[in-house]
């Protein structure tokens, strides 16, 4: 018995955590039992509706036309020079809003030079780093090593695709995903 008391004294935090786990599990189970599930609430709604409303039989069926796809043009991404001009002097809050609005813009045949090819940190994809003449770095995601190995430092390339995000690490960095972008040697 003294050994247990001695162990608890030296390992108080661990003892508290071990004692608290069963208590936390009980609380979670109790919450799951008390909170109604979506199925429960729809059953009640259906019961209430059927008790208060009856079909009249006078309605006429209507044909709803199928929606047609429209080709909405994707807005063009501003040039790196424009990005720099638009973001100079922005507050952090303004910058955050600007970054959110940058996602999904179309990069159309931007030219640049490969400065690096790297493997993503904690990932299996690769990034081709491209420096544009007007001062941006574009990271184009490439999913397979075979494609990544085709690019070398100094290669002149052309980029097209949809932006996935915008960052500001030692200058403006534009990110493009492999699924929605293309990079080819010039």
C-alpha angles and dihedrals in degrees: 000000000000090000091058093048090048092049091049091051093052095041102038097146093049091047091052091049093048092049092046097053096075090045092052091049091052092050091049092050091048091051091050091052095047100044112079117236122232090255091057093052094048091051090055091047092050092049091050093047094050091049095052106034131050126189112255099205092220098099119110119218114245130204114236113207117236114252114250124220116250123202101232108188116240111239115250119249113244117248118264089252090055091047090053092048093046095047101041109117096009120149119235091259092051090047091052091053092046091052092051091052091049095069115101099023122140119247105202118202098319113179126217149138126264110243099173145351115213141172116245115255108256091357142094098230129092131225124217107207112213125185114208122212091246094056110267128126114220119197110203113194116227118189102203132055092223091064092042090055091058091070124076134181110279096026112142109228142179121222131201131165148078122313117237098189147335127234139179110221110144088333134343115323121193118199123208125183121227094236093059103032143060132208123188137171115258 
